[in-house]
Amino acid sequence: MNKAQIFEFFRRLAEDNPAPQTELEYGNAYQLLVAVALSAQATDVGVNKATRALFRAVETPQAMLDLGEDGLKEHIKTIGLFNSKAKNVIALSRILVEEHGGEVPDTREALVKLPGVGRKTANVVLNCWFGQETFAVDTHIFRLGNRTGMAKGKTPDHVEAKLEKRVPQPFRRDSHHWMILHGRYVCKARTPECWRCKVADLCSFRKKVLEPPKGRTPLETDAD
Ligand code: SF4
């Protein structure tokens, strides 16, 4: 994809959804950090189900420490890998209390030092809470970057570096949301729904699926 095509790609996705948001539910920076840490290899819907009651009771790292690891596990036991995630959330809460005055730091360097927080999680927090132009490459963005030709790369870091270079203003801040939503609902992993994709003419994927498989209607919108 060339510069003009990338601009047009985001212009069209922005048209339908000018202010995209993460589908994770949270009320403050700490809750966002916890929700993203819990969402590794889990769906946002599954995380939200578990965190609704948790976040009513826990709004700060100190409250999480007061709840304790076993109390946290009770809330998140429906989420995959909940044992190790609970350990990490308690450990990161302790560091936030002891080293950051109970606040979530606003630099990638400090965030990735927290247990269970990788570059992708840090990028989501920096983008969604602190408004920074970061590109949090998850499975959907990795697939979309490669399929469309916008940001081809063998690893999420390669794709992130290409997006950093190629995504133009005014789309940089929200581009990762548009890509996640497009990947989740249209450019799905198993069968991309190219027949109803509004950026199909800009995409260089060679195996476009231009007809819905038999038995499916063109308006199906279930997430992958
Ligand atoms: S045309 Fe198909 S492969 Fe390309 S972005 Fe759209 S859904 Fe994905």
Boltz pocket constraint, residues with backbone or C-beta under 6 A from the ligand:
constraints:
  - pocket:
      binder: B
      contacts: [[A, 147], [A, 148], [A, 186], [A, 187], [A, 188], [A, 192], [A, 193], [A, 194], [A, 197], [A, 198], [A, 199], [A, 200], [A, 201], [A, 203], [A, 204], [A, 205], [A, 208], [A, 209]]
      max_distance: 6.0
